[in-house]
């Protein structure tokens, strides 16, 4: 659809749009009349999730490795593109099914300004990056997964874009609450800009980098070093993200989102965004569309608020992850594990999220712990 000033102008992709308009991804029903979306799981608690870093998984089509003209392909550099793509994941679905995988979580799929391999440097939220295969290959992967009974989640980023903005003001990029720094396009990026609707300075915070990650004000207003923080307090920004991610669901038939960096956005954003997505997914037959938070909070009370007041369906259980690390990496008291299951701790979470935290998200969270444990064992050697 074409969007202008927050209003829908028409359906389908437009060949050209005026400067004040932007185009979302085309819906499956636009391209394939009569297309029927896959229904949500009735109960997500027993759906294990396999996290796929697409670029690092399997290269199914080497011809698209350089498809993002600003990306850099270097198979020996850990920070550059290695070639993994949607077709590569599709070619390994039989293997994943053999492992007993019931859902996969893909790294962010939107177009990245510099072709970031991990997907967290978005430049255009309304395009799929071609170095993973673009929208056609993403659709083919999701269709093939659904044919095997495997659900597909997508890592969703709403906190930041790639790093194109800085300031010539004295003190930048040190965090400054007030006044905000004066923005400018970084001289070294030339004519490169964020794509609409995030192509103007008013859509970004200009407080400098986060310096104290435990300070919630800095966590919400400050930049991740190397990324531009989006001004998510603006009503129009919130509506634009609802429009964009509803369109992504309609365009791909994905089954849920992992909400990246959830603690770095003000809760007011989630109170608008989450109901906005939920009200749109039912029309696709996805009445139990799952969005779970990656909110790096260390205590149950701090994490629990993300599930209260009809917010997130669930969240990655970082408090339990911290206890697992303490017990298995540092020989801590095993009582730390059962502590999180006590009724007094469980009531920090909304009733609908309690079992999903314990039985689903901790299973996903184990990937972090396994990596930590593997590194610990290597260091011990």
C-alpha positions as CSV (number, residue, x, y, z in Angstrom):
1,X,0.0,0.0,0.0
2,X,1.0,3.6,-0.4
3,X,0.9,5.7,2.8
4,X,0.8,9.5,3.1
5,X,0.4,11.5,6.2
6,X,-0.6,8.4,8.0
7,X,-3.5,7.6,5.6
8,X,-3.8,4.7,3.2
9,X,-3.9,5.9,-0.4
10,X,-4.2,2.6,-2.2
11,X,-3.4,-1.1,-2.3
12,X,-0.4,-2.9,-3.8
13,X,3.0,-1.6,-4.6
14,X,3.3,1.7,-6.4
15,X,6.0,2.3,-9.1
16,X,6.5,5.9,-8.0
17,X,5.5,7.8,-4.9
18,X,5.7,11.5,-4.1
19,X,8.2,12.8,-1.6
20,X,5.5,12.9,1.1
21,X,4.4,9.3,0.6
22,X,6.0,5.9,1.2
23,X,5.2,2.4,0.1
24,X,4.8,-0.7,2.3
25,X,5.5,-4.3,1.2
26,X,2.7,-5.8,-0.9
27,X,0.3,-8.3,0.7
28,X,0.3,-11.9,-0.4
29,X,-3.4,-11.5,-1.3
30,X,-2.4,-8.7,-3.7
31,X,0.1,-10.8,-5.6
32,X,-1.8,-14.1,-5.1
33,X,-5.6,-13.5,-5.0
34,X,-7.2,-16.0,-2.7
35,X,-4.1,-16.6,-0.7
36,X,-5.0,-18.0,2.8
37,X,-2.7,-17.2,5.7
38,X,-1.5,-19.9,8.1
39,X,-3.5,-19.8,11.3
40,X,-1.7,-19.2,14.6
41,X,-0.9,-22.0,17.0
42,X,-3.7,-22.4,19.6
43,X,-1.1,-22.8,22.3
44,X,2.5,-21.7,21.9
45,X,3.8,-23.3,25.1
46,X,5.1,-26.5,23.5
47,X,6.4,-24.8,20.3
48,X,10.2,-24.8,20.6
49,X,12.0,-22.0,18.7
50,X,15.3,-22.4,16.8
51,X,17.1,-19.1,16.4
52,X,18.7,-18.6,12.9
53,X,21.2,-16.0,12.2
54,X,20.5,-16.0,8.4
55,X,23.8,-14.8,7.1
56,X,25.7,-17.4,9.2
57,X,23.4,-20.4,8.5
58,X,23.8,-21.7,5.0
59,X,24.5,-20.1,1.6
60,X,21.8,-21.3,-0.8
61,X,22.4,-18.8,-3.5
62,X,25.9,-17.3,-3.8
63,X,24.7,-15.1,-6.6
64,X,22.9,-12.8,-4.1
65,X,25.9,-12.4,-1.7
66,X,26.7,-8.9,-3.2
67,X,23.0,-8.0,-3.9
68,X,23.1,-5.1,-1.4
69,X,25.4,-2.6,-3.2
70,X,26.5,-1.0,0.0
71,X,27.3,-4.3,1.7
72,X,30.7,-5.9,1.9
73,X,31.3,-9.6,1.3
74,X,34.3,-11.1,3.1
75,X,34.0,-14.7,4.0
76,X,36.8,-14.5,6.5
77,X,35.8,-11.3,8.3
78,X,33.4,-11.9,11.2
79,X,31.8,-8.5,10.7
80,X,31.0,-8.8,7.0
81,X,28.6,-10.7,4.8
82,X,29.2,-14.4,4.6
83,X,26.4,-15.3,2.2
84,X,23.8,-17.2,4.3
85,X,20.3,-16.5,2.9
86,X,16.6,-17.5,3.0
87,X,17.1,-20.1,0.3
88,X,19.9,-21.7,2.5
89,X,17.5,-21.9,5.4
90,X,14.9,-23.4,3.2
91,X,17.3,-26.0,1.9
92,X,18.0,-27.1,5.5
93,X,14.3,-27.4,6.7
94,X,14.4,-31.2,6.5
95,X,17.4,-31.1,8.8
96,X,15.7,-28.7,11.2
97,X,12.5,-30.9,11.2
98,X,14.7,-33.9,12.0
99,X,15.9,-32.1,15.1
100,X,12.3,-31.7,16.2
101,X,12.2,-27.9,15.5
102,X,8.7,-26.6,15.6
103,X,9.4,-22.9,14.8
104,X,12.4,-20.9,13.6
105,X,13.2,-17.3,14.5
106,X,14.9,-15.4,11.7
107,X,17.3,-12.5,12.3
108,X,15.8,-9.1,11.1
109,X,14.9,-9.2,7.4
110,X,14.4,-5.6,6.5
111,X,16.8,-3.7,4.2
112,X,20.0,-2.7,5.9
113,X,21.8,0.5,4.8
114,X,25.3,-1.1,4.8
115,X,24.2,-4.7,4.3
116,X,24.8,-5.5,8.0
117,X,25.1,-9.3,8.2
118,X,23.1,-9.5,11.4
119,X,20.3,-7.3,10.2
120,X,20.2,-4.7,13.0
121,X,21.2,-1.7,10.9
122,X,18.0,-0.9,9.1
123,X,17.8,1.7,6.4
124,X,14.4,0.8,4.9
125,X,11.7,-0.9,7.0
126,X,9.6,-1.4,3.9
127,X,11.9,-3.6,1.9
128,X,13.5,-7.0,2.4
129,X,17.3,-7.0,2.0
130,X,18.3,-8.5,-1.3
131,X,21.5,-10.2,0.0
132,X,19.2,-12.6,1.9
133,X,17.1,-13.2,-1.2
134,X,14.5,-10.4,-1.0
135,X,10.8,-10.8,-0.5
136,X,10.3,-13.7,-3.0
137,X,12.8,-16.0,-1.2
138,X,11.5,-15.0,2.2
139,X,8.0,-16.0,1.1
140,X,9.2,-19.2,-0.4
141,X,11.0,-20.1,2.9
142,X,7.9,-19.4,5.0
143,X,5.7,-21.4,2.7
144,X,8.1,-24.4,2.7
145,X,8.3,-24.2,6.5
146,X,4.5,-24.1,6.9
147,X,4.2,-27.1,4.6
148,X,6.3,-29.0,7.2
149,X,4.3,-27.7,10.2
150,X,7.1,-25.3,11.2
151,X,6.2,-21.7,12.2
152,X,8.3,-18.8,11.3
153,X,9.1,-15.8,13.6
154,X,10.9,-12.6,12.5
155,X,13.2,-10.5,14.7
156,X,11.5,-7.1,14.8
157,X,13.5,-3.8,15.3
158,X,11.8,-0.6,16.2
159,X,14.3,1.2,18.4
160,X,17.0,2.2,15.8
161,X,18.3,2.6,12.3
162,X,21.8,2.4,10.9
163,X,24.2,5.2,11.7
164,X,23.8,8.1,9.3
165,X,23.3,11.0,11.7
166,X,25.7,12.8,14.1
167,X,26.3,16.3,15.3
168,X,29.0,18.9,15.1
169,X,28.1,20.2,18.5
170,X,30.7,20.2,21.2
171,X,30.5,17.2,23.5
172,X,28.8,14.8,21.0
173,X,28.4,11.8,21.3
174,X,28.5,12.0,25.1
175,X,25.0,11.5,26.5
176,X,23.2,14.8,27.2
177,X,19.6,15.0,28.4
178,X,19.0,18.7,27.6
179,X,19.4,20.4,25.3
180,X,19.5,17.8,22.5
181,X,22.3,18.0,20.0
182,X,21.8,19.6,16.6
183,X,21.6,16.8,14.0
184,X,23.3,16.6,10.7
185,X,23.9,13.9,8.1
186,X,27.3,12.5,8.7
187,X,29.7,13.9,6.0
188,X,31.2,10.6,5.2
189,X,27.8,9.0,4.1
190,X,27.4,11.4,1.2
191,X,23.9,11.3,-0.2
192,X,22.9,8.2,1.7
193,X,19.7,8.7,3.8
194,X,17.3,6.6,5.8
195,X,14.3,5.8,3.7
196,X,10.8,7.1,4.4
197,X,9.1,7.4,6.8
198,X,12.3,7.9,8.8
199,X,14.1,10.2,6.5
200,X,13.9,13.5,8.5
201,X,15.8,14.6,11.6
202,X,12.6,15.1,13.7
203,X,12.1,11.3,13.7
204,X,15.3,10.7,15.8
205,X,16.5,11.4,19.3
206,X,19.7,13.5,19.6
207,X,20.9,12.9,23.1
208,X,24.1,11.1,22.2
209,X,25.2,7.6,23.2
210,X,24.0,5.6,26.1
211,X,26.8,5.6,28.7
212,X,25.0,4.2,31.8
213,X,23.0,1.2,30.5
214,X,21.4,0.8,33.9
215,X,19.9,4.3,33.7
216,X,16.4,3.7,32.1
217,X,16.3,7.3,30.8
218,X,19.6,6.8,28.9
219,X,18.4,3.4,27.8
220,X,15.3,4.9,26.2
221,X,16.7,8.1,24.8
222,X,20.3,7.4,24.1
223,X,21.9,5.8,20.9
224,X,23.3,2.4,20.8
225,X,26.9,3.3,19.7
226,X,26.8,3.0,15.9
227,X,23.1,3.3,15.5
228,X,20.5,6.1,15.2
229,X,17.8,6.1,17.9
230,X,14.3,6.6,16.6
231,X,12.0,9.0,18.4
232,X,9.3,6.5,19.3
233,X,7.5,8.9,21.6
234,X,6.0,10.6,18.5
235,X,2.4,9.4,17.7
236,X,3.1,9.4,14.0
237,X,6.2,7.2,14.4
238,X,4.2,4.7,16.4
239,X,1.5,4.6,13.8
240,X,4.1,4.3,11.0
241,X,5.6,1.3,12.7
242,X,2.1,-0.3,13.1
243,X,1.5,0.2,9.4
244,X,4.9,-1.2,8.5
245,X,4.8,-4.3,10.6
246,X,1.2,-5.1,9.8
247,X,2.3,-5.0,6.1
248,X,5.2,-7.3,6.8
249,X,2.8,-9.9,8.3
250,X,0.5,-9.5,5.3
251,X,3.4,-9.7,2.9
252,X,5.1,-12.8,4.3
253,X,2.5,-14.8,6.4
254,X,5.0,-14.9,9.3
255,X,3.7,-16.2,12.6
256,X,5.1,-13.9,15.2
257,X,7.8,-11.4,16.2
258,X,10.6,-11.2,18.7
259,X,10.7,-7.6,19.9
260,X,14.4,-6.6,19.9
261,X,15.7,-4.2,22.6
262,X,12.2,-3.9,24.2
263,X,13.6,-2.1,27.3
264,X,15.1,0.6,25.2
265,X,11.6,2.0,24.2
266,X,9.3,3.8,26.5
267,X,6.4,1.7,27.7
268,X,4.0,4.1,26.0
269,X,5.2,2.9,22.7
270,X,4.3,-0.7,23.4
271,X,0.9,0.3,24.9
272,X,0.0,1.6,21.4
273,X,2.0,-0.6,19.1
274,X,1.0,-4.1,20.5
275,X,-2.8,-3.5,20.4
276,X,-2.3,-2.0,16.9
277,X,-0.6,-5.2,15.6
278,X,-3.1,-7.5,17.4
279,X,-6.1,-5.7,15.9
280,X,-4.6,-6.1,12.5
281,X,-3.6,-9.8,12.6
282,X,-7.0,-11.2,13.3
283,X,-8.1,-10.3,9.9
284,X,-5.3,-12.6,8.5
285,X,-6.6,-15.5,10.6
286,X,-3.8,-15.1,13.0
287,X,-5.8,-14.8,16.2
288,X,-2.9,-15.8,18.5
289,X,0.0,-13.9,16.8
290,X,2.9,-14.2,19.3
291,X,5.1,-11.2,20.1
292,X,7.6,-11.8,22.9
293,X,10.0,-9.3,24.4
294,X,13.7,-9.2,24.5
295,X,13.9,-7.0,27.6
296,X,17.2,-7.5,29.4
297,X,15.9,-7.1,32.9
298,X,17.5,-9.0,35.7
299,X,14.6,-9.4,38.2
300,X,11.1,-10.8,37.9
301,X,9.4,-7.6,39.0
302,X,11.3,-5.6,36.4
303,X,10.6,-8.0,33.6
304,X,7.0,-8.8,34.6
305,X,5.7,-5.3,33.8
306,X,6.3,-6.1,30.1
307,X,3.6,-8.7,30.2
308,X,1.1,-6.8,32.4
309,X,-1.8,-4.6,31.2
310,X,-2.2,-6.7,28.0
311,X,1.2,-6.0,26.7
312,X,3.5,-8.8,25.5
313,X,2.3,-12.3,25.2
314,X,5.6,-13.4,26.8
315,X,9.2,-12.4,27.3
316,X,12.6,-14.1,27.2
317,X,13.3,-15.1,30.8
318,X,16.5,-13.2,31.5
319,X,16.1,-13.5,35.3
320,X,16.1,-17.3,35.0
321,X,18.9,-17.1,32.5
322,X,21.0,-15.2,35.1
323,X,20.4,-17.9,37.6
324,X,21.2,-20.6,35.2
325,X,24.5,-18.9,34.5
326,X,25.2,-18.5,38.2
327,X,24.5,-22.1,39.0
328,X,26.1,-23.9,36.0
329,X,29.0,-21.5,35.2
330,X,29.9,-20.2,38.7
331,X,28.8,-23.1,41.0
332,X,26.1,-21.1,42.6
333,X,23.3,-22.4,44.9
334,X,20.8,-24.4,42.9
335,X,18.0,-22.9,45.0
336,X,18.3,-19.9,42.6
337,X,16.5,-21.9,40.0
338,X,13.5,-22.9,42.0
339,X,13.2,-19.3,43.3
340,X,11.8,-18.1,40.0
341,X,9.0,-20.7,40.2
342,X,7.7,-19.5,43.6
343,X,4.2,-18.1,43.5
344,X,5.4,-14.8,44.8
345,X,7.7,-14.4,41.8
346,X,5.3,-15.8,39.2
347,X,2.6,-13.3,40.1
348,X,4.9,-10.6,38.7
349,X,3.8,-11.7,35.3
350,X,0.4,-11.6,33.6
351,X,-1.5,-14.9,33.9
352,X,-1.4,-15.5,30.2
353,X,2.4,-15.1,30.1
354,X,3.4,-17.3,33.1
355,X,3.5,-20.7,31.4
356,X,4.8,-19.2,28.2
357,X,7.7,-17.7,30.1
358,X,8.6,-21.0,31.8
359,X,8.0,-23.4,29.0
360,X,8.7,-21.5,25.8
361,X,10.9,-18.5,26.3
362,X,13.4,-20.2,28.6
363,X,13.8,-22.8,25.8
364,X,14.7,-20.1,23.4
365,X,16.8,-18.4,26.0
366,X,18.9,-21.5,26.4
367,X,20.7,-20.5,23.2
368,X,22.3,-17.7,25.2
369,X,23.2,-19.9,28.1
370,X,24.7,-22.7,25.8
371,X,26.9,-20.1,24.1
372,X,28.1,-18.8,27.5
373,X,28.7,-22.3,28.8
374,X,30.7,-23.3,25.7
375,X,32.9,-20.2,26.0
376,X,33.4,-20.9,29.7
377,X,34.5,-24.5,28.9
378,X,36.9,-23.3,26.2
379,X,38.4,-20.8,28.7
380,X,38.8,-23.6,31.3
381,X,40.8,-25.6,28.8
